[in-house]
Amino acid sequence: MKNVKSLIQIWNRFELSGREMFFRVLSTEFLLVKLSAKQMSKPKIHFAHANGFPARTYTKLFSFLKDDFEIGFIERHGHNPNFPVSDNWKFLKDELREEIETRYTEKITGIGHSLGGVLHFLVAVENPALYKQIILLDAPIISRLSSHSLRIMKITRLIDRYSPSQMTRYRRNLWQTKEEAFQHFKKKPKFKAFDEDVLRDYIEYGTVETERGFELFFSPKTEAKIYRTIPHHLPTFRGKLKIPTAYVGGTHSKEGELARLSFMKKHFPIDFYQIGGSHLFPFEKPFETAEKIKMIVKC
């Protein structure tokens, strides 16, 4: 009882400003704890990039998602010697699986663009326990007919004629300044529809300075090899996709047209959505892509 009275006497001696300071400190600590808890409670996204585009090319897309999600990624698939590019992307799939198993302690949402979407699909059919859901951004699962044709092209080495691999391997890979590189890509049909900030990010994070000038960060030879080894066995996974999956395609995606999306709709439990744009719509419309992702995750 004496101790309680002593504490009351000490409190009553506090100046008003001292009391205010006490409550301010207490409120600040409470706010920090609350913010920390909010950060810890954010859903986890693991993003996998398209072939040739390092993950930070998607910086603007990530900026629209970061308040709602914790985002992880591998900066460059295909460049780790422990996981070399091989037929059907077996080791690239293993690299992604190992990264998810190592980085996260809870189920995640896997989001992948093109190459990245197919890699998430391959991991998900073998390891569904790692995921809450996956979202494929213009990453079609090819039909049996397309699969057979692709296999023949790989065996006969006609793949270079019908994929971007040959053009990719020998394209320009040296500029004296980043601005020169920006102006070079800005004129290319493939990049014309890019959001300008995204194109700037591609130059910032997609090139590296060397003794000769600025070169592509994503090796053109690796990019070409990834195209040459596109999986032809995807139809064999019919009936094995056991987690919620969404597909977001570009309205003018040639890749989606060639893949025959009707096969996916018939044989896989996937919800389909569209965004105006090409196969590269995440670079063309990053805000719309982020909003679509948020909507799908909430659903």
C-alpha positions as CSV (number, residue, x, y, z in Angstrom):
1,M,0.0,0.0,0.0
2,K,2.8,2.4,0.9
3,N,4.5,1.7,-2.5
4,V,1.2,2.6,-4.3
5,K,1.0,5.9,-2.4
6,S,4.6,6.7,-3.2
7,L,4.0,6.1,-6.9
8,I,1.0,8.4,-6.8
9,Q,3.0,11.1,-5.1
10,I,5.8,10.9,-7.7
11,W,3.2,11.1,-10.5
12,N,1.6,14.2,-9.0
13,R,5.0,15.9,-8.9
14,F,5.4,15.5,-12.7
15,E,5.0,18.8,-14.5
16,L,2.2,18.8,-17.1
17,S,4.7,18.9,-19.9
18,G,6.4,15.8,-18.4
19,R,3.1,13.9,-18.5
20,E,2.5,14.9,-22.1
21,M,5.9,13.7,-23.0
22,F,5.3,10.4,-21.3
23,F,2.1,9.8,-23.2
24,R,3.7,10.9,-26.5
25,V,6.5,8.4,-26.1
26,L,4.0,5.7,-25.2
27,S,1.8,6.5,-28.2
28,T,4.8,6.5,-30.5
29,E,6.0,3.1,-29.3
30,F,2.4,1.8,-29.7
31,L,2.3,3.1,-33.3
32,L,5.6,1.5,-34.1
33,V,4.5,-1.8,-32.8
34,K,1.3,-1.5,-34.8
35,L,3.1,-0.6,-38.0
36,S,5.5,-3.5,-37.5
37,A,2.7,-5.9,-37.0
38,K,1.0,-4.6,-40.1
39,Q,4.2,-5.1,-42.1
40,M,4.5,-8.6,-40.8
41,S,0.9,-9.4,-41.7
42,K,1.3,-8.4,-45.4
43,P,0.6,-11.3,-47.8
44,K,3.7,-12.5,-49.5
45,I,4.2,-12.3,-53.3
46,H,7.0,-14.0,-55.1
47,F,7.4,-12.5,-58.5
48,A,9.2,-14.2,-61.4
49,H,10.2,-12.1,-64.4
50,A,9.9,-12.6,-68.2
51,N,12.8,-13.8,-70.3
52,G,15.3,-11.0,-70.8
53,F,13.9,-8.6,-68.3
54,P,15.5,-8.5,-64.8
55,A,13.1,-8.4,-62.0
56,R,13.7,-4.7,-61.2
57,T,12.4,-3.7,-64.6
58,Y,9.0,-4.2,-62.9
59,T,9.8,-1.5,-60.3
60,K,6.9,0.7,-61.3
61,L,4.5,-2.3,-61.0
62,F,5.9,-3.2,-57.6
63,S,5.4,0.4,-56.5
64,F,1.7,0.0,-56.9
65,L,1.7,-3.3,-54.9
66,K,4.2,-2.6,-52.1
67,D,1.7,-1.1,-49.7
68,D,-0.4,-4.3,-49.8
69,F,2.1,-7.0,-50.3
70,E,5.6,-8.1,-49.3
71,I,7.4,-8.7,-52.7
72,G,10.3,-11.1,-53.3
73,F,12.0,-12.1,-56.5
74,I,15.1,-13.6,-58.1
75,E,16.9,-10.8,-60.0
76,R,17.9,-12.9,-63.0
77,H,16.7,-16.4,-63.8
78,G,19.1,-18.5,-65.9
79,H,22.4,-16.9,-64.6
80,N,23.1,-19.1,-61.6
81,P,25.6,-21.8,-62.6
82,N,24.0,-24.1,-60.1
83,F,20.8,-24.0,-62.0
84,P,21.7,-23.9,-65.7
85,V,19.3,-23.4,-68.6
86,S,18.2,-26.9,-69.8
87,D,15.4,-28.5,-71.8
88,N,12.0,-27.9,-70.4
89,W,13.5,-25.5,-67.9
90,K,14.0,-28.2,-65.3
91,F,16.8,-26.5,-63.4
92,L,15.1,-23.0,-63.6
93,K,12.1,-24.6,-62.0
94,D,14.3,-26.1,-59.3
95,E,15.9,-22.7,-58.7
96,L,12.5,-21.1,-58.1
97,R,11.3,-23.9,-55.9
98,E,14.4,-23.7,-53.7
99,E,14.1,-19.9,-53.4
100,I,10.5,-20.2,-52.2
101,E,11.3,-23.0,-49.8
102,T,14.3,-21.0,-48.4
103,R,12.8,-17.5,-48.2
104,Y,9.3,-18.1,-46.9
105,T,7.8,-19.8,-43.9
106,E,4.2,-19.5,-45.1
107,K,2.3,-20.1,-48.3
108,I,2.8,-17.4,-50.9
109,T,1.1,-16.0,-54.0
110,G,3.3,-16.8,-57.0
111,I,3.1,-14.2,-59.8
112,G,5.0,-14.7,-63.0
113,H,5.2,-13.0,-66.4
114,S,5.8,-15.2,-69.4
115,L,8.8,-17.3,-68.4
116,G,8.1,-16.6,-64.8
117,G,4.5,-17.7,-65.0
118,V,5.4,-21.0,-66.5
119,L,8.1,-21.6,-63.8
120,H,5.5,-21.0,-61.1
121,F,3.1,-23.4,-62.8
122,L,5.8,-26.1,-63.0
123,V,6.7,-25.6,-59.3
124,A,3.0,-25.5,-58.3
125,V,2.0,-28.8,-59.9
126,E,4.8,-30.6,-58.0
127,N,4.7,-28.6,-54.8
128,P,1.2,-27.2,-54.2
129,A,1.8,-26.8,-50.5
130,L,4.1,-23.8,-51.2
131,Y,1.3,-21.7,-52.6
132,K,-1.9,-20.0,-51.8
133,Q,-2.4,-19.3,-55.5
134,I,-0.6,-18.5,-58.7
135,I,-1.2,-15.7,-61.2
136,L,0.1,-16.2,-64.7
137,L,0.7,-12.9,-66.6
138,D,0.5,-13.9,-70.3
139,A,2.2,-17.2,-69.6
140,P,0.1,-19.7,-71.6
141,I,0.1,-23.4,-71.1
142,I,0.4,-24.7,-74.6
143,S,-1.9,-27.3,-76.2
144,R,-1.0,-30.8,-77.2
145,L,-0.9,-29.8,-80.8
146,S,1.4,-26.9,-80.1
147,S,3.5,-29.1,-77.8
148,H,4.0,-31.7,-80.5
149,S,5.0,-29.0,-83.1
150,L,7.4,-27.4,-80.5
151,R,9.1,-30.7,-79.8
152,I,9.7,-31.3,-83.5
153,M,11.1,-27.8,-84.0
154,K,13.6,-28.4,-81.1
155,I,14.7,-31.7,-82.4
156,T,15.2,-30.3,-86.0
157,R,16.7,-27.0,-84.7
158,L,14.0,-25.1,-86.5
159,I,13.2,-23.4,-83.2
160,D,15.5,-20.4,-84.1
161,R,13.4,-19.7,-87.2
162,Y,10.1,-19.6,-85.3
163,S,11.1,-18.1,-81.9
164,P,13.0,-14.9,-81.0
165,S,16.1,-16.9,-80.1
166,Q,18.2,-16.2,-83.2
167,M,17.4,-12.5,-83.2
168,T,18.0,-12.2,-79.5
169,R,21.5,-13.9,-79.6
170,Y,22.9,-11.4,-82.1
171,R,21.1,-8.2,-81.2
172,R,23.0,-5.0,-80.2
173,N,24.6,-5.2,-76.8
174,L,26.7,-2.1,-76.4
175,W,26.0,1.6,-75.8
176,Q,28.3,4.4,-74.7
177,T,25.7,6.0,-72.4
178,K,22.4,5.0,-70.8
179,E,20.7,7.7,-72.6
180,E,21.9,6.2,-75.9
181,A,20.5,2.9,-74.9
182,F,17.2,4.5,-73.9
183,Q,16.8,6.2,-77.3
184,H,17.8,2.9,-79.0
185,F,15.1,0.9,-77.3
186,K,12.5,3.6,-77.5
187,K,12.5,3.3,-81.3
188,K,12.0,-0.4,-81.3
189,P,8.4,-1.6,-82.1
190,K,8.6,-4.1,-79.1
191,F,9.2,-1.2,-76.7
192,K,7.2,1.6,-78.2
193,A,4.1,1.0,-76.0
194,F,6.2,0.8,-72.8
195,D,5.4,3.2,-70.0
196,E,8.3,5.6,-70.1
197,D,9.2,5.1,-66.4
198,V,9.3,1.4,-67.1
199,L,11.6,1.8,-70.0
200,R,13.8,4.0,-67.9
201,D,13.9,1.3,-65.3
202,Y,14.8,-1.3,-68.0
203,I,17.8,0.9,-68.9
204,E,18.7,1.5,-65.3
205,Y,18.5,-2.1,-64.1
206,G,18.8,-3.9,-67.4
207,T,22.2,-2.6,-68.3
208,V,25.6,-2.6,-66.6
209,E,28.6,-0.4,-67.0
210,T,31.7,-2.2,-68.3
211,E,35.1,-1.1,-69.6
212,R,33.6,-0.9,-73.1
213,G,30.4,1.0,-72.2
214,F,27.0,-0.2,-71.1
215,E,25.9,-3.8,-71.8
216,L,22.8,-5.8,-71.2
217,F,22.6,-7.2,-67.6
218,F,20.6,-10.2,-68.9
219,S,22.9,-12.1,-71.2
220,P,21.6,-12.3,-74.7
221,K,23.0,-15.8,-75.1
222,T,21.2,-16.9,-72.0
223,E,18.0,-15.3,-73.2
224,A,18.3,-17.1,-76.5
225,K,19.0,-20.5,-74.8
226,I,15.8,-20.0,-72.7
227,Y,13.8,-19.5,-75.9
228,R,15.4,-22.7,-77.4
229,T,14.4,-24.8,-74.4
230,I,10.8,-23.8,-73.9
231,P,8.9,-26.6,-72.2
232,H,7.1,-28.9,-74.6
233,H,5.7,-31.2,-71.9
234,L,3.2,-28.8,-70.3
235,P,0.1,-30.7,-71.5
236,T,1.2,-33.8,-69.5
237,F,0.2,-31.8,-66.3
238,R,-3.5,-31.9,-67.1
239,G,-5.4,-32.7,-63.9
240,K,-2.4,-31.9,-61.6
241,L,-3.0,-28.2,-60.9
242,K,-4.6,-28.3,-57.5
243,I,-4.3,-24.6,-56.3
244,P,-6.3,-21.5,-57.2
245,T,-4.9,-20.1,-60.5
246,A,-5.6,-17.0,-62.5
247,Y,-4.5,-16.2,-66.0
248,V,-4.2,-12.5,-67.2
249,G,-3.6,-12.1,-70.9
250,G,-3.0,-9.2,-73.1
251,T,-5.9,-8.5,-75.5
252,H,-3.4,-8.3,-78.4
253,S,-1.0,-11.0,-77.3
254,K,0.3,-13.0,-80.2
255,E,1.8,-15.5,-77.8
256,G,-1.6,-16.1,-76.3
257,E,-3.2,-16.6,-79.7
258,L,-0.5,-19.1,-80.8
259,A,-0.8,-21.1,-77.6
260,R,-4.5,-21.8,-78.1
261,L,-5.9,-20.7,-74.8
262,S,-9.0,-22.9,-75.3
263,F,-6.8,-25.8,-74.3
264,M,-6.1,-24.2,-70.9
265,K,-9.7,-23.3,-70.4
266,K,-10.8,-26.9,-71.0
267,H,-8.1,-28.8,-69.1
268,F,-7.1,-26.6,-66.2
269,P,-9.1,-25.0,-63.3
270,I,-8.0,-21.4,-64.2
271,D,-9.9,-18.1,-64.0
272,F,-9.2,-15.9,-67.1
273,Y,-8.9,-12.1,-67.2
274,Q,-7.6,-9.6,-69.8
275,I,-5.8,-6.3,-69.9
276,G,-5.5,-4.1,-73.0
277,G,-2.1,-4.6,-74.5
278,S,0.5,-7.0,-75.9
279,H,2.3,-9.9,-74.4
280,L,4.3,-7.3,-72.5
281,F,1.3,-5.5,-71.0
282,P,2.9,-5.4,-67.4
283,F,5.4,-2.9,-68.9
284,E,2.8,-1.1,-70.9
285,K,0.2,-0.7,-68.2
286,P,1.8,-1.3,-64.8
287,F,-1.0,0.4,-62.8
288,E,-3.8,-1.5,-64.5
289,T,-1.8,-4.7,-64.0
290,A,-1.3,-4.0,-60.3
291,E,-5.0,-3.3,-59.8
292,K,-5.9,-6.6,-61.6
293,I,-3.5,-8.5,-59.3
294,K,-5.0,-6.9,-56.2
295,M,-8.5,-7.8,-57.3
296,I,-7.6,-11.4,-58.1
297,V,-5.8,-11.8,-54.7
298,K,-8.8,-10.4,-52.8
299,C,-11.2,-12.7,-54.6
